[in-house]
Amino acid sequence: MGMVTALAAVAAASGIYGGIQAQKEGDKQARLAESAAAERATETRRQTERSAEIEQRNIDQTEDRQRLNYLASGVTLEGSPLLKLEETRRLGAENIDEIQKAGEAGAKAQLTEGRTRAQAAKSTGRQALISGITGAAGTLGTNAPALKSTYNKAFG
């Protein structure tokens, strides 16, 4: 009977230990998922800012070319030419705004994905811990008569 008791205790302890380790691993995977998502979001924001800078440079160059073309042809920058320059500037600002909104939406989506993965990893770890505990309880419950007998022999 002593061997059954010892094996039951070892099996129960092993199940609980395995559950604890799985939960720790789940927490570690959760931290990694959130960290990786934050890095991706930061890179997306950096690339977005760079794209917006390039777009602004292109807009400025287009305006300069328009201005030079008007002046080279002897046209003053009043009336229709001025309206055309303003339209170029307005459309450029709209493009930059769209670039920034799209970049921020992408960064937020990456962060959300990271949080979702982190929650899934934590959930898997918790489930493994619960499984380890319930498995240990089941093992001890199944072997309760042998455990009681051993206890009574030792202390009883």
GUKOL-27266 format. One record per residue (C-alpha): residue number from 1; x, y, z; residue in one letter. Coordinates in Angstrom, 3 decimals, always signed. Layout:
NUM	X	Y	Z	a
...
***
This chain:
1	+0.000	+0.000	+0.000	m
2	+2.859	+2.434	+0.683	g
3	+4.028	+2.295	-2.935	m
4	+0.558	+3.205	-4.251	v
5	+0.421	+6.143	-1.869	t
6	+3.852	+7.369	-2.886	a
7	+3.059	+7.041	-6.571	l
8	-0.243	+8.866	-6.129	a
9	+1.475	+11.692	-4.270	a
10	+4.209	+11.951	-6.915	v
11	+1.653	+11.910	-9.739	a
12	-0.404	+14.617	-8.021	a
13	+2.630	+16.785	-7.349	a
14	+3.843	+16.268	-10.905	s
15	+0.483	+17.337	-12.311	g
16	+0.413	+20.488	-10.223	i
17	+4.046	+21.294	-11.040	y
18	+3.397	+20.804	-14.755	g
19	+0.402	+23.131	-14.530	g
20	+2.425	+25.808	-12.749	i
21	+5.195	+25.567	-15.349	q
22	+2.664	+25.787	-18.188	a
23	+1.133	+28.878	-16.590	q
24	+4.570	+30.488	-16.261	k
25	+5.272	+29.701	-19.920	e
26	+1.901	+31.170	-20.896	g
27	+2.741	+34.379	-19.033	d
28	+6.146	+34.491	-20.736	k
29	+4.562	+33.981	-24.169	q
30	+2.043	+36.716	-23.351	a
31	+4.834	+39.184	-22.531	r
32	+6.651	+38.259	-25.734	l
33	+3.491	+38.702	-27.827	a
34	+2.804	+42.137	-26.358	e
35	+6.428	+43.195	-26.746	s
36	+6.628	+42.042	-30.370	a
37	+3.355	+43.818	-31.154	a
38	+4.635	+47.040	-29.594	a
39	+7.818	+46.822	-31.670	e
40	+5.809	+46.253	-34.875	r
41	+3.527	+49.170	-34.035	a
42	+6.513	+51.431	-33.380	t
43	+8.036	+50.448	-36.725	e
44	+4.718	+51.035	-38.499	t
45	+4.522	+54.508	-36.974	r
46	+8.124	+55.232	-37.991	r
47	+7.447	+54.130	-41.571	q
48	+4.242	+56.160	-41.634	t
49	+6.076	+59.278	-40.504	e
50	+8.718	+58.699	-43.160	r
51	+6.043	+58.269	-45.849	s
52	+4.353	+61.479	-44.714	a
53	+7.689	+63.344	-44.893	e
54	+8.324	+62.064	-48.418	i
55	+4.794	+63.053	-49.464	e
56	+5.298	+66.542	-48.011	q
57	+8.575	+66.889	-49.906	r
58	+6.821	+65.830	-53.139	n
59	+4.043	+68.351	-52.529	i
60	+6.557	+71.127	-51.889	d
61	+8.434	+70.244	-55.083	q
62	+5.203	+70.191	-57.102	t
63	+4.220	+73.604	-55.753	e
64	+7.679	+74.983	-56.543	d
65	+7.497	+73.652	-60.119	r
66	+4.030	+75.119	-60.588	q
67	+5.154	+78.473	-59.215	r
68	+8.252	+78.518	-61.448	l
69	+6.238	+77.508	-64.526	n
70	+3.730	+80.289	-63.906	y
71	+6.434	+82.882	-63.313	l
72	+8.508	+81.693	-66.300	a
73	+5.514	+82.168	-68.561	s
74	+4.921	+85.671	-67.206	g
75	+1.774	+84.775	-65.251	v
76	+1.325	+86.399	-61.856	t
77	+0.466	+84.243	-58.879	l
78	-3.028	+85.682	-58.547	e
79	-6.444	+84.355	-59.467	g
80	-6.468	+80.930	-61.150	s
81	-2.736	+80.199	-60.674	p
82	-3.056	+80.967	-56.975	l
83	-6.153	+78.752	-56.760	l
84	-4.240	+75.930	-58.465	k
85	-1.391	+76.257	-55.949	l
86	-3.897	+76.209	-53.087	e
87	-5.562	+73.098	-54.542	e
88	-2.182	+71.360	-54.776	t
89	-1.478	+72.232	-51.149	r
90	-4.974	+71.096	-49.997	r
91	-4.815	+67.768	-51.879	l
92	-1.339	+67.178	-50.529	g
93	-2.503	+67.804	-46.976	a
94	-5.363	+65.339	-47.529	e
95	-2.871	+62.729	-48.790	n
96	-0.651	+63.223	-45.768	i
97	-3.654	+62.964	-43.452	d
98	-4.683	+59.662	-45.077	e
99	-1.142	+58.301	-44.820	i
100	-1.065	+59.133	-41.113	q
101	-4.533	+57.718	-40.415	k
102	-3.720	+54.482	-42.230	a
103	-0.434	+54.141	-40.360	g
104	-2.036	+54.740	-36.989	e
105	-4.822	+52.268	-37.779	a
106	-2.196	+49.676	-38.715	g
107	-0.242	+50.301	-35.515	a
108	-3.380	+50.000	-33.384	k
109	-4.333	+46.763	-35.152	a
110	-0.886	+45.348	-34.412	q
111	-1.214	+46.245	-30.732	l
112	-4.684	+44.698	-30.587	t
113	-3.380	+41.526	-32.208	e
114	-0.576	+41.388	-29.636	g
115	-3.035	+41.784	-26.762	r
116	-5.238	+39.053	-28.246	t
117	-2.289	+36.683	-28.550	r
118	-1.196	+37.537	-25.027	a
119	-4.668	+36.794	-23.654	q
120	-4.736	+33.477	-25.509	a
121	-1.317	+32.504	-24.125	a
122	-2.354	+33.409	-20.585	k
123	-5.612	+31.512	-20.988	s
124	-3.762	+28.419	-22.194	t
125	-1.451	+28.648	-19.185	g
126	-4.371	+29.024	-16.763	r
127	-6.144	+26.079	-18.352	q
128	-3.015	+23.950	-17.968	a
129	-2.719	+24.955	-14.310	l
130	-6.363	+24.120	-13.656	i
131	-5.944	+20.835	-15.497	s
132	-2.898	+20.012	-13.379	g
133	-4.748	+20.777	-10.160	i
134	-7.879	+18.864	-11.132	t
135	-5.751	+15.962	-12.353	g
136	-3.937	+15.921	-9.024	a
137	-7.223	+16.016	-7.147	a
138	-8.503	+13.160	-9.291	g
139	-5.395	+11.117	-8.651	t
140	-5.620	+11.711	-4.924	l
141	-9.364	+11.043	-4.926	g
142	-8.966	+7.771	-6.765	t
143	-6.325	+6.687	-4.302	n
144	-8.087	+8.032	-1.197	a
145	-8.665	+4.610	+0.379	p
146	-4.972	+3.735	+0.052	a
147	-3.955	+7.164	+1.348	l
148	-6.301	+6.837	+4.336	k
149	-4.965	+3.408	+5.117	s
150	-1.371	+4.632	+4.959	t
151	-2.200	+7.623	+7.123	y
152	-3.929	+5.452	+9.703	n
153	-0.960	+3.082	+9.798	k
154	+1.481	+5.958	+10.227	a
155	-0.444	+8.136	+12.666	f
156	-3.323	+6.148	+13.788	g
***
